[in-house]
């Protein structure tokens, strides 16, 4: 069952979700990334391993942890999983603050004809005053504005 689950993960979640995200993120910065553990030979070898080689009392990746232990301090890999959550709150209140404050009067957003300046102003004010967290909405609006500006410039 574990082998089938690993196969489904490789064929679906990795292929359809994680790898495209890695490609988009790196290509957007002019980089090309490789995931060494997805090398065909490594995958072929991994699929031959019996389940008991993969799991132990602490969870999965038994062989990988054993290999890492020889080269890397355990504190770097013996910890709970954590996703990558960009610090939008900080970005919007610090580095992107000037652009955020200018967002309500954006000509690019106004040109859509569906967003109200007052509504955007309220989101910005509530977010910057820590009254309400609108980080996701505001970041999406900043991205939309950037896209529209680039589209109209081209």
Steps between C-alpha positions, in 0.01 A plus 500: 500500500782743584666435164173573318454822699854610412434425133176701503683790670772503236254474211246752629595732787864545398434506126186714505555725802845529655725476194307761297514738799877450523535562126292819508679636806849436367438592137345827614838584646691377196613183678462133429476268799543128535356282775779245547279249680277488191783379279376197303767270642432612857125450452552160339716395798253644753214299353694177555542562873280307738262707713690427822806682358297814455322539833610481860367612838554868412314481170613482141822550309705262715779446244512865401535606865779245551687635195452863606622430853849440359520845337253740660418593860183315607335826607461583130291195416368350823214742547133521407407570139435859419366657188623816338277785599623831364501777762233703317404694813853631543553563128181703477577707809867551414653450155175525301335764719542788252349293218223383732410855601480598131284199411155663553573766238647255247399587144562139395252367756251778430510410129337165580182680602417252775710612798410799714772732625323534837486124549867459425583797729306332784694173452832685501414712805369205701806295414757769577329586830502131601121516529451213254727270303446553127848387395384239248245730332736795490788296363268362231399857410866606481576206270195581287606864477851401397364261237261762360773763491735264318224394262415859407867599470568219251 
